[in-house]
Amino acid sequence: MTQPWTHIPIMVEKIADFLLRDPDGIYIDGTLGLGGHTHYFLSRLSPQARVFGFDKDEEALRLAQERIADNRLVAFHASYTQAPKIIRQAGLPGVNGILLDLGLSSYQLDNPARGFSIMHNGPLDMRFDLSSPLSAADIVNTWPLQELERILKDFGEERQANKIALAIMRARKEAPLQTTEDLKKVVEQVLPRHGKNHPATQTFQALRIACNAELETVQKALQLLPELLLPGGRAAILTFHSLEDRLVKNCFKQLAEQEAWQLITKHPLAPDYQEIRQNRRARSAKLRVIERIK
Ligand SMILES: C[S@@+](CC[C@H](N)C(=O)[O-])C[C@H]1O[C@@H](n2cnc3c(N)ncnc32)[C@H](O)[C@@H]1O
């Protein structure tokens, strides 16, 4: 039977080779998604192993649990930043490995109702967690000009941030922006189309990051690594844009200046040509791995 979802896990074998050093270990998949990585990890782990899976997206979590159906997976509808509390509550001193596969899954991107995609019209939503109060529509319709300009610059690296922010302000005076199509049209009015990317691509990225407080959350998670990882444990982080990768790179560099930590990947690793050919979404992935050695 064809499954109603698809998301191809990226660099899955390589990540498993780096992370799964104790077959009986306890692991965290901080971004369970549809469980692609965890599903494979469990196939390489013993019956004693456990994976604590986290996702902000309740629907994805439910699908992952259904698909994996394995009592070695303990799943939580929570941000990965809640992991220390949950690991402590489970009476564990820490974990042997952590995976963060940042960003969004194809399951979210391909679903027009979630409002993430520039390709499909849908409500301007973009929340990973549908119980969170702030949607992308709230941002574009209520935030002041300076804030819109700031997120477009800082999270979208958009050079025309001011132009786009002003266009949003003008448009919302007429009527609130409600759909992804509304937002695309506003950006198209001020930025000509050229090249293969739609001119609103960076605007969509900025809004998604702002709406889910993505960079603050990643930064917080990085600070939690010393609290979570046992000696000999490793963290593997997959990023999909330079803003996230920079945070990971800087944090790992600082940790590696301490005796207790060692960089496992001196430079980020990327999927090979074959993987990118089979999965276009792998093309911007970068993997960094660090070990707590004592
Ligand atoms: C790229 S997908 C993960 C895909 C997964 N590795 C797989 O193979 O199916 C990223 C997932 O992280 C989730 N997510 C984003 N931020 C999160 C956070 N702070 N805490 C927990 N989950 C988060 C998203 O909802 C999404 O499902």
The ligand as a Gaussian input file, in Angstrom:
#p B3LYP/6-31G(d) Opt

LIG

0 1
 C       13.509000      17.519000       8.809000
 S       12.192000      16.993000       9.805000
 C       12.769000      15.530000      10.543000
 C       12.623000      14.340000       9.669000
 C       13.021000      13.041000      10.322000
 N       14.421000      13.004000      10.664000
 C       12.663000      11.878000       9.414000
 O       13.586000      11.231000       8.910000
 O       11.473000      11.611000       9.214000
 C       12.251000      18.111000      11.134000
 C       11.165000      17.901000      12.164000
 O       11.548000      18.659000      13.313000
 C       10.393000      19.171000      13.906000
 N       10.819000      20.283000      14.770000
 C       11.213000      21.518000      14.410000
 N       11.584000      22.215000      15.493000
 C       11.448000      21.388000      16.560000
 C       11.675000      21.513000      17.956000
 N       12.135000      22.650000      18.488000
 N       11.439000      20.451000      18.748000
 C       10.972000      19.279000      18.233000
 N       10.712000      19.109000      16.918000
 C       10.960000      20.150000      16.095000
 C        9.499000      19.532000      12.756000
 O        8.148000      19.568000      13.165000
 C        9.789000      18.389000      11.763000
 O        8.863000      17.352000      11.921000

